[in-house]
């Protein structure tokens, strides 16, 4: 009895389904990593509209959070001139 397209069509149907599943997973994976390749994309945390901050602003934030000491902050500030 011939089914004409119903089933696996000689084994290719399962292979094609597997191919499309892998392709979709690859696309999702690439889009999820897109932000890392493009400098943060829409989700970067910056001070201005473009998401860029200078080193002194970052040092000020780190000092305010207590991540670096006042001595470290002064060294960074002096080094940045």
C-alpha positions in Angstrom: 0.0 0.0 0.0 1.4 3.4 -0.9 1.0 6.4 1.4 2.3 9.1 -0.9 4.1 11.5 1.4 2.8 10.3 4.7 5.4 8.9 7.0 9.1 9.2 6.5 9.3 9.0 2.7 12.1 6.5 2.6 13.9 7.8 5.7 14.3 11.4 4.6 11.4 12.8 6.6 13.1 12.1 10.0 16.4 13.4 8.7 14.8 16.6 7.5 13.0 17.1 10.7 16.3 16.6 12.6 18.0 19.1 10.2 15.4 21.8 10.7 15.5 21.3 14.5 19.3 21.8 14.5 19.0 24.8 12.2 16.5 26.5 14.5 18.6 25.7 17.6 21.6 27.2 15.9 19.8 30.4 15.0 18.5 30.8 18.6 22.0 30.2 20.0 23.6 32.7 17.6 21.0 35.4 18.5 21.4 34.8 22.2 25.1 35.4 21.9 24.8 38.3 19.5 25.1 40.9 22.3 28.6 39.6 23.2 29.8 39.9 19.6 28.4 43.3 19.1 29.5 45.0 22.3 26.4 44.4 24.4 23.7 45.2 22.0 20.5 46.7 23.5 21.3 45.5 27.0 24.5 47.2 27.8 24.7 49.2 31.0 26.0 52.6 30.2 25.6 56.2 31.3 24.6 57.7 28.0 22.4 56.6 25.1 25.2 54.7 23.4 26.2 52.7 26.5 29.7 54.0 26.8 31.3 55.0 30.1 34.7 56.3 30.7 37.1 54.6 33.1 36.8 57.3 35.8 33.0 56.8 36.0 33.5 53.0 36.4 36.1 53.6 39.1 33.7 56.0 40.9 31.0 53.4 40.8 33.3 50.7 42.1 34.5 52.9 44.9 30.9 53.8 45.8 30.0 50.1 46.0 33.0 49.4 48.2 34.7 47.2 45.6 37.9 49.2 45.7 39.5 51.2 48.5 40.1 54.9 48.5 43.8 54.3 47.9 43.0 52.2 44.9 40.5 54.8 43.6 43.2 57.5 44.0 45.7 55.4 42.1 43.2 54.9 39.3 42.3 58.5 39.2 46.0 59.6 39.1 46.8 57.0 36.4 44.0 58.3 34.2 45.3 61.8 34.5 
